[in-house]
């Protein structure tokens, strides 16, 4: 048995922009910042340490996030880690670890998010370069849209 589960509550670092794969499936990449307090041993003061996370949404969740989320808003995200290998423009192999989101919830007041849809679930996929790698939905998945 193994578990690959990520839970984040952080602030969106860029304006969401949905893109579409050749298959027509939507994909959205976000950066989400999380903070924690660490003690600076030299100055004996507490400082914020920010970590940036790459989060990927697919299909209907990608469209919903792009419509309702703005830079700076809080977002609760659940998903799984996925590392992918790709080549840059010079042909050098690169690796990237992303969080493929399968569940999210808007956080804050309705005035922060305009209208507040309920949390959504969607089967995850892979991204960049934008290609269609989305899994086929099975009948045993409960997708609320």
DRENPA-3360 file (N, C-alpha, C; in nm, 2 decimals, always signed):
BEGIN
1 = XXXXXXXX = +0.08/-0.12/+0.00/+0.00/+0.00/+0.00/+0.09/+0.12/+0.00 ~ +0.05/+0.23/-0.07/+0.12/+0.35/-0.07/+0.02/+0.47/-0.08 ~ +0.06/+0.59/-0.04/-0.02/+0.71/-0.04/+0.06/+0.82/-0.11 ~ -0.01/+0.89/-0.20/+0.05/+1.00/-0.27/-0.06/+1.11/-0.25 ~ -0.05/+1.19/-0.14/-0.16/+1.29/-0.11/-0.09/+1.42/-0.07 ~ -0.14/+1.53/-0.13/-0.09/+1.66/-0.10/-0.21/+1.75/-0.06 ~ -0.20/+1.82/+0.05/-0.30/+1.92/+0.09/-0.23/+2.05/+0.11 ~ -0.28/+2.15/+0.05/-0.23/+2.29/+0.06/-0.34/+2.39/+0.09;
9 = XXXXXXXX = -0.30/+2.49/+0.17/-0.39/+2.61/+0.19/-0.29/+2.72/+0.17 ~ -0.31/+2.79/+0.06/-0.21/+2.90/+0.04/-0.28/+3.01/-0.05 ~ -0.19/+3.10/-0.09/-0.24/+3.21/-0.18/-0.19/+3.19/-0.32 ~ -0.28/+3.23/-0.41/-0.25/+3.21/-0.55/-0.15/+3.32/-0.59 ~ -0.05/+3.28/-0.67/+0.06/+3.37/-0.70/+0.05/+3.43/-0.84 ~ -0.04/+3.38/-0.92/-0.05/+3.44/-1.06/-0.19/+3.44/-1.10 ~ -0.23/+3.52/-1.19/-0.36/+3.52/-1.25/-0.39/+3.39/-1.33 ~ -0.49/+3.32/-1.29/-0.52/+3.20/-1.36/-0.55/+3.22/-1.51;
17 = XXXXXXXX = -0.50/+3.13/-1.60/-0.52/+3.14/-1.74/-0.54/+3.00/-1.79 ~ -0.66/+2.96/-1.83/-0.69/+2.83/-1.88/-0.64/+2.82/-2.03 ~ -0.58/+2.70/-2.06/-0.54/+2.67/-2.19/-0.61/+2.54/-2.23 ~ -0.61/+2.51/-2.36/-0.68/+2.39/-2.41/-0.59/+2.31/-2.49 ~ -0.59/+2.18/-2.46/-0.51/+2.08/-2.53/-0.58/+2.05/-2.67 ~ -0.51/+1.99/-2.76/-0.56/+1.96/-2.89/-0.70/+1.88/-2.88 ~ -0.71/+1.80/-2.78/-0.83/+1.72/-2.76/-0.95/+1.81/-2.72 ~ -0.92/+1.93/-2.68/-1.03/+2.02/-2.62/-1.03/+2.02/-2.47;
25 = XXXXXXXX = -0.96/+1.94/-2.40/-0.95/+1.94/-2.26/-0.88/+2.06/-2.21 ~ -0.94/+2.12/-2.10/-0.88/+2.24/-2.04/-0.77/+2.20/-1.94 ~ -0.67/+2.29/-1.93/-0.56/+2.27/-1.84/-0.52/+2.41/-1.78 ~ -0.50/+2.42/-1.65/-0.46/+2.54/-1.59/-0.35/+2.52/-1.49 ~ -0.24/+2.60/-1.50/-0.13/+2.59/-1.41/-0.13/+2.71/-1.32 ~ -0.12/+2.69/-1.19/-0.11/+2.79/-1.09/+0.01/+2.78/-1.00 ~ +0.06/+2.89/-0.95/+0.15/+2.88/-0.84/+0.08/+2.92/-0.71 ~ +0.10/+2.84/-0.61/+0.04/+2.87/-0.48/+0.15/+2.88/-0.37;
33 = XXXXXXXX = +0.15/+2.99/-0.29/+0.25/+3.01/-0.19/+0.19/+2.97/-0.06 ~ +0.28/+2.90/+0.02/+0.25/+2.86/+0.16/+0.36/+2.92/+0.24 ~ +0.33/+2.96/+0.37/+0.43/+3.02/+0.46/+0.44/+2.94/+0.58 ~ +0.55/+2.95/+0.64/+0.57/+2.89/+0.78/+0.67/+2.98/+0.85 ~ +0.67/+2.98/+0.98/+0.76/+3.07/+1.06/+0.88/+2.98/+1.10 ~ +1.00/+3.04/+1.08/+1.12/+2.98/+1.12/+1.20/+3.08/+1.20 ~ +1.28/+3.03/+1.30/+1.36/+3.12/+1.38/+1.49/+3.14/+1.32 ~ +1.53/+3.26/+1.30/+1.66/+3.30/+1.25/+1.76/+3.28/+1.37;
41 = XXXXXXXX = +1.85/+3.19/+1.36/+1.94/+3.16/+1.48/+2.04/+3.28/+1.50 ~ +2.07/+3.35/+1.40/+2.17/+3.47/+1.41/+2.10/+3.59/+1.48 ~ +1.98/+3.62/+1.44/+1.92/+3.74/+1.49/+1.82/+3.71/+1.60 ~ +1.79/+3.58/+1.62/+1.70/+3.53/+1.73/+1.56/+3.59/+1.70 ~ +1.52/+3.61/+1.58/+1.38/+3.66/+1.54/+1.31/+3.55/+1.46 ~ +1.18/+3.56/+1.45/+1.10/+3.47/+1.37/+1.08/+3.54/+1.24 ~ +1.09/+3.46/+1.13/+1.08/+3.50/+0.99/+0.98/+3.41/+0.92 ~ +0.91/+3.47/+0.82/+0.83/+3.39/+0.73/+0.92/+3.32/+0.62;
49 = XXXXXXXX = +0.89/+3.19/+0.60/+0.96/+3.12/+0.49/+0.85/+3.08/+0.39 ~ +0.86/+3.13/+0.27/+0.76/+3.10/+0.17/+0.80/+2.99/+0.08 ~ +0.72/+2.89/+0.05/+0.74/+2.79/-0.04/+0.64/+2.81/-0.16 ~ +0.69/+2.79/-0.28/+0.60/+2.80/-0.40/+0.57/+2.66/-0.45 ~ +0.45/+2.63/-0.49/+0.40/+2.50/-0.53/+0.34/+2.52/-0.67 ~ +0.37/+2.43/-0.76/+0.30/+2.43/-0.89/+0.18/+2.34/-0.89 ~ +0.07/+2.39/-0.92/-0.06/+2.31/-0.91/-0.12/+2.31/-1.05 ~ -0.17/+2.19/-1.09/-0.23/+2.18/-1.22/-0.37/+2.13/-1.20;
57 = XXXXXXXX = -0.46/+2.20/-1.28/-0.60/+2.16/-1.28/-0.64/+2.12/-1.42 ~ -0.73/+2.02/-1.44/-0.77/+1.98/-1.57/-0.92/+1.99/-1.58 ~ -0.97/+2.00/-1.71/-1.11/+2.00/-1.75/-1.19/+2.10/-1.68 ~ -1.31/+2.06/-1.62/-1.40/+2.15/-1.56/-1.34/+2.23/-1.44 ~ -1.27/+2.16/-1.35/-1.20/+2.24/-1.25/-1.11/+2.35/-1.30 ~ -1.04/+2.33/-1.41/-0.95/+2.43/-1.46/-1.04/+2.55/-1.51 ~ -1.15/+2.52/-1.57/-1.24/+2.63/-1.61/-1.30/+2.71/-1.49 ~ -1.34/+2.64/-1.39/-1.40/+2.70/-1.27/-1.29/+2.79/-1.20;
65 = XXXXXXXX = -1.17/+2.73/-1.18/-1.07/+2.81/-1.11/-1.03/+2.94/-1.19 ~ -1.02/+2.92/-1.32/-0.99/+3.04/-1.41/-1.10/+3.15/-1.40 ~ -1.22/+3.10/-1.38/-1.33/+3.20/-1.38/-1.34/+3.27/-1.24 ~ -1.32/+3.20/-1.13/-1.35/+3.26/-1.00/-1.23/+3.29/-0.91 ~ -1.11/+3.25/-0.95/-0.99/+3.27/-0.86/-0.91/+3.38/-0.92 ~ -0.86/+3.47/-0.83/-0.77/+3.58/-0.87/-0.64/+3.57/-0.79 ~ -0.54/+3.63/-0.84/-0.41/+3.64/-0.78/-0.43/+3.69/-0.64 ~ -0.36/+3.63/-0.54/-0.37/+3.68/-0.40/-0.48/+3.61/-0.32;
73 = XXXXXXXX = -0.57/+3.55/-0.38/-0.68/+3.48/-0.30/-0.63/+3.35/-0.24 ~ -0.69/+3.31/-0.13/-0.66/+3.18/-0.07/-0.73/+3.07/-0.14 ~ -0.67/+2.96/-0.15/-0.73/+2.84/-0.22/-0.68/+2.72/-0.14 ~ -0.77/+2.63/-0.11/-0.74/+2.50/-0.05/-0.74/+2.40/-0.16 ~ -0.63/+2.32/-0.17/-0.61/+2.23/-0.28/-0.57/+2.09/-0.23 ~ -0.63/+1.99/-0.28/-0.59/+1.85/-0.26/-0.55/+1.79/-0.39 ~ -0.45/+1.70/-0.38/-0.41/+1.64/-0.51/-0.30/+1.54/-0.48 ~ -0.22/+1.51/-0.58/-0.11/+1.41/-0.58/+0.01/+1.47/-0.64;
81 = XXXXXXXX = +0.13/+1.43/-0.60/+0.25/+1.47/-0.66/+0.28/+1.39/-0.79 ~ +0.33/+1.46/-0.89/+0.36/+1.39/-1.01/+0.49/+1.46/-1.07 ~ +0.59/+1.38/-1.09/+0.72/+1.43/-1.15/+0.72/+1.39/-1.29 ~ +0.76/+1.49/-1.37/+0.76/+1.46/-1.52/+0.90/+1.50/-1.57 ~ +0.94/+1.44/-1.68/+1.07/+1.47/-1.74/+1.03/+1.53/-1.88 ~ +1.11/+1.64/-1.91/+1.09/+1.71/-2.04/+1.22/+1.77/-2.08 ~ +1.22/+1.81/-2.21/+1.34/+1.87/-2.26/+1.32/+2.02/-2.29 ~ +1.42/+2.10/-2.25/+1.41/+2.25/-2.28/+1.44/+2.27/-2.42;
89 = XXXXXXXX = +1.44/+2.40/-2.46/+1.46/+2.43/-2.60/+1.60/+2.40/-2.65 ~ +1.70/+2.38/-2.56/+1.83/+2.34/-2.59/+1.85/+2.19/-2.59 ~ +1.74/+2.11/-2.56/+1.75/+1.97/-2.56/+1.80/+1.91/-2.43 ~ +1.81/+1.99/-2.33/+1.86/+1.95/-2.19/+1.74/+1.89/-2.12 ~ +1.76/+1.77/-2.06/+1.65/+1.71/-1.98/+1.63/+1.78/-1.85 ~ +1.50/+1.81/-1.82/+1.46/+1.88/-1.70/+1.36/+1.80/-1.63 ~ +1.34/+1.82/-1.50/+1.24/+1.75/-1.42/+1.16/+1.85/-1.35 ~ +1.03/+1.83/-1.33/+0.94/+1.92/-1.26/+0.85/+1.83/-1.18;
97 = XXXXXXXX = +0.83/+1.87/-1.06/+0.73/+1.80/-0.97/+0.61/+1.90/-0.95 ~ +0.49/+1.85/-0.99/+0.37/+1.93/-0.98/+0.27/+1.86/-0.89 ~ +0.18/+1.94/-0.84/+0.06/+1.89/-0.77/-0.05/+1.88/-0.87 ~ -0.10/+1.76/-0.90/-0.21/+1.74/-0.99/-0.34/+1.75/-0.90 ~ -0.42/+1.85/-0.91/-0.53/+1.87/-0.82/-0.65/+1.79/-0.86 ~ -0.71/+1.72/-0.76/-0.83/+1.65/-0.79/-0.94/+1.70/-0.70 ~ -0.92/+1.80/-0.62/-1.02/+1.86/-0.53/-0.97/+1.99/-0.48 ~ -1.06/+2.09/-0.48/-1.02/+2.22/-0.43/-1.14/+2.29/-0.37;
105 = XXXXXXXX = -1.12/+2.39/-0.28/-1.22/+2.46/-0.22/-1.18/+2.61/-0.22 ~ -1.27/+2.70/-0.25/-1.25/+2.84/-0.24/-1.25/+2.87/-0.09 ~ -1.16/+2.96/-0.05/-1.15/+3.00/+0.09/-1.17/+3.15/+0.10 ~ -1.24/+3.20/+0.20/-1.27/+3.34/+0.21/-1.41/+3.37/+0.19 ~ -1.44/+3.50/+0.20/-1.58/+3.54/+0.18/-1.62/+3.55/+0.04 ~ -1.75/+3.55/+0.02/-1.80/+3.56/-0.12/-1.76/+3.69/-0.19 ~ -1.74/+3.79/-0.11/-1.69/+3.92/-0.17/-1.55/+3.90/-0.22 ~ -1.47/+3.81/-0.16/-1.34/+3.78/-0.21/-1.34/+3.71/-0.34;
113 = XXXXXXXX = -1.43/+3.62/-0.36/-1.44/+3.53/-0.47/-1.55/+3.55/-0.56 ~ -1.62/+3.66/-0.55/-1.74/+3.69/-0.63/-1.85/+3.59/-0.60 ~ -1.87/+3.49/-0.69/-1.96/+3.38/-0.66/-1.87/+3.26/-0.61 ~ -1.93/+3.18/-0.52/-1.85/+3.08/-0.46/-1.91/+2.94/-0.50 ~ -1.86/+2.88/-0.60/-1.91/+2.74/-0.64/-1.86/+2.65/-0.53 ~ -1.92/+2.53/-0.52/-1.88/+2.43/-0.43/-1.75/+2.36/-0.48 ~ -1.69/+2.29/-0.39/-1.57/+2.22/-0.43/-1.60/+2.12/-0.54 ~ -1.50/+2.09/-0.62/-1.52/+2.00/-0.73/-1.41/+1.89/-0.73;
121 = XXXXXXXX = -1.44/+1.79/-0.80/-1.35/+1.68/-0.82/-1.34/+1.64/-0.97 ~ -1.22/+1.60/-1.01/-1.20/+1.57/-1.15/-1.08/+1.48/-1.16 ~ -1.08/+1.38/-1.25/-0.97/+1.29/-1.26/-0.85/+1.38/-1.31 ~ -0.73/+1.36/-1.25/-0.61/+1.44/-1.29/-0.55/+1.39/-1.42 ~ -0.45/+1.46/-1.47/-0.38/+1.43/-1.59/-0.24/+1.49/-1.58 ~ -0.17/+1.49/-1.70/-0.03/+1.54/-1.70/-0.04/+1.67/-1.79 ~ +0.07/+1.75/-1.78/+0.08/+1.87/-1.86/+0.22/+1.91/-1.90 ~ +0.23/+2.01/-1.98/+0.35/+2.07/-2.03/+0.45/+1.97/-2.09;
129 = XXXXXXXX = +0.47/+1.97/-2.22/+0.40/+2.05/-2.31/+0.25/+2.01/-2.31 ~ +0.17/+2.10/-2.36/+0.02/+2.08/-2.35/-0.01/+1.97/-2.45 ~ -0.03/+1.86/-2.40/-0.07/+1.74/-2.47/-0.19/+1.67/-2.40 ~ -0.26/+1.59/-2.47/-0.38/+1.52/-2.40/-0.33/+1.39/-2.35 ~ -0.32/+1.39/-2.21/-0.28/+1.26/-2.14/-0.39/+1.23/-2.04 ~ -0.50/+1.29/-2.05/-0.61/+1.27/-1.95/-0.66/+1.13/-1.95 ~ -0.68/+1.07/-1.83/-0.73/+0.94/-1.82/-0.88/+0.93/-1.87 ~ -0.92/+0.81/-1.91/-1.06/+0.79/-1.95/-1.14/+0.78/-1.82;
137 = XXXXXXXX = -1.25/+0.84/-1.81/-1.33/+0.83/-1.69/-1.40/+0.69/-1.69 ~ -1.40/+0.64/-1.56/-1.47/+0.51/-1.55/-1.60/+0.53/-1.48 ~ -1.69/+0.43/-1.49/-1.82/+0.45/-1.44/-1.83/+0.46/-1.28 ~ -1.72/+0.41/-1.22/-1.72/+0.41/-1.07/-1.68/+0.54/-1.01 ~ -1.65/+0.65/-1.09/-1.61/+0.78/-1.04/-1.74/+0.86/-1.01 ~ -1.74/+0.93/-0.90/-1.85/+1.02/-0.87/-1.81/+1.16/-0.90 ~ -1.84/+1.21/-1.02/-1.80/+1.34/-1.06/-1.93/+1.43/-1.05 ~ -1.93/+1.54/-0.97/-2.05/+1.61/-0.94/-2.08/+1.72/-1.04;
145 = X = -2.05/+1.70/-1.17/-2.09/+1.80/-1.27/-2.11/+1.74/-1.41;
% end
